[in-house]
Amino acid sequence: MRPGARHSIWLFWDEDDRFLHLNVNFEQPLGRTRVGWDYADDKLDLVVDADGSWRLKDEDELEEAHRLGLLDASEVRMEAKRVLAAPPWPTGWEAWRPDPAWPIPELPAGWDVV
């Protein structure tokens, strides 16, 4: 996630740690809150497989949200066109794995108090 960006990139691996695909999640720009970060999903996703092929996902959800007045579908589609014109992949994170010796992180007490 990059501050001010209208999308974030999520990477996915299978149970054998093989890279499967990345997902470009179209969303409102990331916003800071007292307890973390907030964003609003713009419904549309761009799935990019390990071989570089891609497809749009959840176009029906995008159109329904537009119909309900929750977002402007044309703005979301313009962001998708911008991403496809200058693909932010490969990300360089596809082969990264956490050190198995790292402890599992724990949230501090009171993290969920608003």
Secondary structure by P-SEA (a helix, b strand, c coil): ccccccbbbbbbbccccccccccccccccccccccbbbbbbccbbbbbccccbbbbcaaaaaaaaaaaccccaaaaaaaaaaaaaccccccccccccccccccccccccccccc
